[in-house]
Amino acid sequence: MERFRDRVAVITGAASGIGRALALDLARGGARLALSDVDTDGLARTVARCRALGVDVEGWRVDVSDRAAMRGHVEDVLARFGTVNLVFNNAGVALVAGAEEQSLEDIDRVLGINLQGVIHGSQLFLPHLIASGDGHLVNISSVFGLFAIPTQSAYHASKFAVRGYTESLAIEMAVSDHPVAVSCVHPGGIDTAIVRNAVVAGGRSRGGFEELFAGMARTSPERAAAVILRGVARGRPRILVGADAWTMHLLVQLLGSRYQTLVRWAGTRTLRRLDDQAVEAAARGPEEPVARAG
Ligand SMILES: NC(=O)c1ccc[n+]([C@@H]2O[C@H](COP(=O)([O-])OP(=O)(O)OC[C@H]3O[C@@H](n4cnc5c(N)ncnc54)[C@H](O)[C@@H]3O)[C@@H](O)[C@H]2O)c1
């Protein structure tokens, strides 16, 4: 962690989950922190916990999908800290719905936050990462940027795109001899609020997805942050988080597009189970609405 001492690190989506855990780990390592989120209460809690560790930290309310707001954020961070060494484009949201069931507004929202947000954070901070002489750009994709499952097409579109964008940028930095390392992160299931805050459409049960996710999210956000920062310290271009991410990565390498047969088999059983749960939930009455982040 000594590598991060006195470095200025920007983290989007720092109010919760992986973003908060990254902030706390970097604070323990003595980094200076520029944190942002749309959830101002959660962000204030992250800032307070980092400050209690004795580091220089500031929090801003920023919607990563808003280009003008991100431009203003870059100016604010530079005015406050003078330089930027690390950028973690981490903010993200989930949408659970079949391709025919998603509204165009929900698709825009997922692409706006998960993809445009990453592009805004990458492009707008890039000149300053280059100028720092020792920059590192870290974009959070997902294991769902490596292989696909049903009910996640918009999320997959955003996360596959983040991977393509980030890998292209990594090669550009290398061929241009710019002093910026670039990492694309592919977490497997991490035990955070992401599914609780997800938009679930198509009449399926939110509770069913939460239960499914709880069974799959085997890695804590703290563990995820530790793996990500170790990968960053070692300059890894691709960082896989969790045994599930490694398994799927190897499976896709081995099977190529034939992995889809395997997912089709597992997906049919899972969707049938979720549909049964939805029928039971409908019989019990409406579920509590969940506030969307952002
Ligand atoms: N949890 C997982 O299993 C998992 C797996 C793979 C990838 N990821 C990715 O990790 C990243 C972090 O997610 P998490 O699991 O910690 O979820 P989380 O819900 O705990 O945290 C996401 C944060 O992003 C913030 N956010 C949402 N919309 C925003 C916007 N428009 N502008 C700024 N901030 C916004 C939320 O308020 C929240 O604090 C996301 O990009 C997610 O897609 C998560």
The ligand as an SDF file (V2000), in Angstrom:
LIG
                    3D

 44 48  0  0  0  0  0  0  0  0999 V2000
  -21.5690   -6.1430   -6.8570 N   0  0  0  0  0  0  0  0  0  0  0  0
  -21.2330   -6.9390   -7.8550 C   0  0  0  0  0  0  0  0  0  0  0  0
  -21.4880   -8.1590   -7.8280 O   0  0  0  0  0  0  0  0  0  0  0  0
  -20.5170   -6.3830   -9.0600 C   0  0  0  0  0  0  0  0  0  0  0  0
  -19.9980   -7.2940   -9.9870 C   0  0  0  0  0  0  0  0  0  0  0  0
  -19.3520   -6.8100  -11.1160 C   0  0  0  0  0  0  0  0  0  0  0  0
  -19.1960   -5.4480  -11.3010 C   0  0  0  0  0  0  0  0  0  0  0  0
  -19.6990   -4.5840  -10.3840 N   0  0  0  0  0  0  0  0  0  0  0  0
  -19.5110   -3.1520  -10.6330 C   0  0  0  0  0  0  0  0  0  0  0  0
  -18.8630   -2.5550   -9.5280 O   0  0  0  0  0  0  0  0  0  0  0  0
  -19.1840   -1.1650   -9.4810 C   0  0  0  0  0  0  0  0  0  0  0  0
  -19.5850   -0.7740   -8.0700 C   0  0  0  0  0  0  0  0  0  0  0  0
  -20.8070   -1.4190   -7.7490 O   0  0  0  0  0  0  0  0  0  0  0  0
  -21.1480   -2.0020   -6.3000 P   0  0  0  0  0  0  0  0  0  0  0  0
  -21.3410   -3.4490   -6.4530 O   0  0  0  0  0  0  0  0  0  0  0  0
  -20.1880   -1.4800   -5.3070 O   0  0  0  0  0  0  0  0  0  0  0  0
  -22.6320   -1.4030   -6.1240 O   0  0  0  0  0  0  0  0  0  0  0  0
  -23.2230   -0.3170   -5.0950 P   0  0  0  0  0  0  0  0  0  0  0  0
  -24.6440   -0.1520   -5.5080 O   0  0  0  0  0  0  0  0  0  0  0  0
  -22.9320   -0.7310   -3.7030 O   0  0  0  0  0  0  0  0  0  0  0  0
  -22.3720    0.9930   -5.4320 O   0  0  0  0  0  0  0  0  0  0  0  0
  -22.5610    1.7270   -6.6320 C   0  0  0  0  0  0  0  0  0  0  0  0
  -22.4730    3.2000   -6.3070 C   0  0  0  0  0  0  0  0  0  0  0  0
  -22.6510    3.9440   -7.5310 O   0  0  0  0  0  0  0  0  0  0  0  0
  -23.4470    5.0750   -7.2150 C   0  0  0  0  0  0  0  0  0  0  0  0
  -24.0980    5.6300   -8.3990 N   0  0  0  0  0  0  0  0  0  0  0  0
  -25.2090    5.1590   -9.0380 C   0  0  0  0  0  0  0  0  0  0  0  0
  -25.5290    5.9800  -10.0440 N   0  0  0  0  0  0  0  0  0  0  0  0
  -24.6240    6.9790  -10.0570 C   0  0  0  0  0  0  0  0  0  0  0  0
  -24.4120    8.1210  -10.8830 C   0  0  0  0  0  0  0  0  0  0  0  0
  -25.2590    8.4170  -11.8920 N   0  0  0  0  0  0  0  0  0  0  0  0
  -23.3650    8.9350  -10.6120 N   0  0  0  0  0  0  0  0  0  0  0  0
  -22.5340    8.6630   -9.5740 C   0  0  0  0  0  0  0  0  0  0  0  0
  -22.6830    7.6090   -8.7530 N   0  0  0  0  0  0  0  0  0  0  0  0
  -23.7060    6.7690   -9.0060 C   0  0  0  0  0  0  0  0  0  0  0  0
  -24.4590    4.5570   -6.2080 C   0  0  0  0  0  0  0  0  0  0  0  0
  -25.0840    5.6210   -5.4900 O   0  0  0  0  0  0  0  0  0  0  0  0
  -23.5930    3.6640   -5.3510 C   0  0  0  0  0  0  0  0  0  0  0  0
  -23.0450    4.3590   -4.2620 O   0  0  0  0  0  0  0  0  0  0  0  0
  -20.2930   -0.9550  -10.5220 C   0  0  0  0  0  0  0  0  0  0  0  0
  -19.7370   -0.4270  -11.7070 O   0  0  0  0  0  0  0  0  0  0  0  0
  -20.8020   -2.3650  -10.7690 C   0  0  0  0  0  0  0  0  0  0  0  0
  -21.3920   -2.5070  -12.0490 O   0  0  0  0  0  0  0  0  0  0  0  0
  -20.3520   -5.0150   -9.2550 C   0  0  0  0  0  0  0  0  0  0  0  0
  1  2  1  0
  2  3  2  0
  2  4  1  0
  4  5  1  0
  4 44  2  0
  5  6  2  0
  6  7  1  0
  7  8  2  0
  8  9  1  0
  8 44  1  0
  9 10  1  0
  9 42  1  0
 10 11  1  0
 11 12  1  0
 11 40  1  0
 12 13  1  0
 13 14  1  0
 14 15  2  0
 14 16  1  0
 14 17  1  0
 17 18  1  0
 18 19  2  0
 18 20  1  0
 18 21  1  0
 21 22  1  0
 22 23  1  0
 23 24  1  0
 23 38  1  0
 24 25  1  0
 25 26  1  0
 25 36  1  0
 26 27  1  0
 26 35  1  0
 27 28  2  0
 28 29  1  0
 29 30  1  0
 29 35  2  0
 30 31  1  0
 30 32  2  0
 32 33  1  0
 33 34  2  0
 34 35  1  0
 36 37  1  0
 36 38  1  0
 38 39  1  0
 40 41  1  0
 40 42  1  0
 42 43  1  0
M  CHG  2   8   1  16  -1
M  END
$$$$
